[in-house]
Amino acid sequence: MSAAEGLHIVVMGVSGCGKSSVGKALAAELGIEYKDGDELHPQENIDKMASGQALDDDDRAWWLVQVGKWLRDRPSGVIACSALKRSYRDLLRTKCPGTVFVHLHGDYDLLLSRMKAREDHFMPSTLLDSQFATLEPLEDDEDGKVFDVAHTISELAAQSAEWVRNK
């Protein structure tokens, strides 16, 4: 068994924190498969967010099941998924027990500036407030760690890979 086998990692956080970029770099660092969880959203969710409306729990339910199944159905993997609430993370863990969470967190103004600079994403910067309002930080009994997005993508990937390897 390789050192990376059996790793199921969710790179989580609010929009603009770098989930996709760090997730790709982390997966490459560990030599395992990566998936952007946004690719699993039904078109209705994407349309709703693109129009400036926040998703509710009902909107997210089917999507979260798909994220959990994606993790479960491979020997190892990294997926970018906001996983903003404890109940969302609990659902992911029911689909794929042993899932760990890399929580990318940072300053609101930094994240807002990153969102405004993006040109190729459906999520408007106006939804950042709702994301912060929804966010429930990792609790002590959850298998995860918070990483500061003030670091570069490569630094975050290296830090989170070291944390995962040393668990």
C-alpha positions as CSV (number, residue, x, y, z in Angstrom):
1,M,0.0,0.0,0.0
2,S,1.4,3.4,-1.0
3,A,1.7,6.1,1.7
4,A,-1.1,8.0,0.0
5,E,-3.5,5.1,-0.3
6,G,-6.6,5.4,1.7
7,L,-6.5,9.2,1.9
8,H,-9.8,11.0,1.4
9,I,-9.4,14.7,1.7
10,V,-11.9,17.6,1.3
11,V,-10.3,21.0,0.7
12,M,-12.9,23.2,2.2
13,G,-13.7,26.9,2.8
14,V,-15.6,29.8,1.5
15,S,-15.5,30.9,-2.1
16,G,-12.3,32.5,-3.2
17,C,-10.1,30.8,-0.6
18,G,-8.3,28.7,-3.2
19,K,-9.9,25.3,-2.8
20,S,-9.5,24.3,-6.5
21,S,-5.9,25.6,-6.8
22,V,-4.7,24.2,-3.5
23,G,-6.7,20.9,-4.0
24,K,-5.0,20.3,-7.4
25,A,-1.5,21.1,-5.9
26,L,-2.2,18.9,-2.9
27,A,-3.3,16.0,-5.0
28,A,-0.2,16.3,-7.2
29,E,2.0,16.5,-4.1
30,L,0.4,13.3,-2.7
31,G,0.2,11.6,-6.1
32,I,-3.6,11.0,-5.9
33,E,-6.6,11.9,-8.0
34,Y,-8.2,15.4,-7.7
35,K,-11.8,16.6,-8.5
36,D,-13.3,20.0,-8.3
37,G,-16.6,19.5,-6.5
38,D,-18.2,22.3,-8.5
39,E,-18.2,19.9,-11.4
40,L,-20.7,17.8,-9.5
41,H,-23.3,20.5,-9.0
42,P,-26.5,20.2,-11.0
43,Q,-27.0,23.0,-13.5
44,E,-29.9,24.4,-11.4
45,N,-27.4,25.1,-8.5
46,I,-24.9,26.7,-10.9
47,D,-27.6,28.9,-12.4
48,K,-28.9,29.9,-9.0
49,M,-25.4,30.9,-7.7
50,A,-24.6,32.7,-11.0
51,S,-27.8,34.8,-10.6
52,G,-26.5,35.9,-7.1
53,Q,-28.7,33.6,-5.0
54,A,-27.1,31.6,-2.2
55,L,-27.8,27.8,-2.1
56,D,-29.8,26.5,0.8
57,D,-29.5,23.1,2.5
58,D,-32.0,21.5,0.1
59,D,-30.0,22.8,-2.9
60,R,-26.8,21.3,-1.4
61,A,-28.1,17.9,-0.3
62,W,-27.9,16.0,-3.6
63,W,-24.6,17.7,-4.4
64,L,-23.0,16.7,-1.1
65,V,-24.0,13.1,-1.6
66,Q,-22.3,13.1,-5.0
67,V,-19.1,14.6,-3.4
68,G,-19.1,11.9,-0.7
69,K,-19.7,9.2,-3.3
70,W,-16.9,10.5,-5.5
71,L,-14.5,10.1,-2.5
72,R,-15.8,6.7,-1.5
73,D,-15.5,5.3,-5.0
74,R,-11.7,5.6,-5.2
75,P,-8.8,4.4,-3.2
76,S,-7.7,7.9,-2.5
77,G,-8.7,11.4,-3.6
78,V,-8.8,15.1,-3.0
79,I,-11.9,17.1,-3.7
80,A,-12.6,20.8,-3.4
81,C,-15.9,21.3,-1.6
82,S,-17.0,24.3,0.5
83,A,-18.3,22.0,3.3
84,L,-19.3,25.1,5.2
85,K,-21.5,23.5,7.9
86,R,-20.9,20.7,10.3
87,S,-23.9,18.9,9.0
88,Y,-22.5,19.0,5.5
89,R,-19.2,17.5,6.7
90,D,-21.1,14.9,8.7
91,L,-22.9,13.9,5.5
92,L,-19.6,13.6,3.7
93,R,-18.2,11.4,6.4
94,T,-21.3,9.1,6.3
95,K,-20.6,8.6,2.6
96,C,-16.9,8.2,3.0
97,P,-15.8,7.4,6.6
98,G,-12.3,8.6,7.5
99,T,-12.6,11.8,5.3
100,V,-10.3,14.6,6.6
101,F,-10.7,18.3,6.0
102,V,-8.2,20.9,4.9
103,H,-9.9,24.2,5.8
104,L,-8.5,27.1,3.9
105,H,-9.4,30.3,5.8
106,G,-8.5,33.9,5.5
107,D,-9.2,37.6,5.7
108,Y,-12.6,38.7,4.2
109,D,-11.1,41.5,2.3
110,L,-8.4,39.3,0.8
111,L,-10.9,36.7,-0.3
112,L,-13.2,39.4,-1.7
113,S,-10.4,40.8,-3.8
114,R,-9.6,37.4,-5.1
115,M,-13.2,36.7,-6.1
116,K,-13.5,40.1,-7.9
117,A,-10.3,39.3,-9.9
118,R,-11.7,35.9,-11.1
119,E,-13.1,36.0,-14.6
120,D,-13.9,32.3,-15.2
121,H,-16.1,31.4,-12.2
122,F,-19.9,31.4,-11.9
123,M,-19.9,32.5,-8.2
124,P,-20.3,36.3,-7.9
125,S,-18.4,38.1,-5.2
126,T,-21.7,39.3,-3.8
127,L,-22.3,35.8,-2.3
128,L,-19.1,36.0,-0.1
129,D,-21.2,37.4,2.8
130,S,-23.6,34.5,2.7
131,Q,-20.7,32.1,2.6
132,F,-19.1,33.6,5.8
133,A,-22.5,33.7,7.5
134,T,-23.0,30.0,6.7
135,L,-19.5,28.9,7.7
136,E,-19.2,26.7,10.8
137,P,-15.6,26.3,11.7
138,L,-14.2,22.8,12.3
139,E,-14.9,21.5,15.7
140,D,-12.4,19.8,18.0
141,D,-13.8,16.4,17.3
142,E,-13.6,16.8,13.5
143,D,-10.5,15.4,11.7
144,G,-9.3,18.6,10.0
145,K,-6.9,21.5,10.2
146,V,-7.2,25.2,9.3
147,F,-4.6,26.7,7.0
148,D,-4.1,30.5,6.4
149,V,-4.7,31.5,2.8
150,A,-2.2,34.3,3.1
151,H,0.3,31.6,2.1
152,T,1.0,30.7,-1.5
153,I,-0.7,27.8,-3.2
154,S,2.5,25.8,-3.2
155,E,3.1,26.6,0.5
156,L,-0.5,25.6,1.4
157,A,-0.2,22.3,-0.6
158,A,3.1,21.5,1.1
159,Q,1.8,22.3,4.6
160,S,-1.4,20.4,4.2
161,A,0.4,17.4,2.6
162,E,2.8,17.3,5.6
163,W,-0.2,17.4,8.0
164,V,-2.0,14.6,6.2
165,R,1.2,12.5,6.0
166,N,1.9,12.9,9.7
167,K,-1.6,12.1,11.0
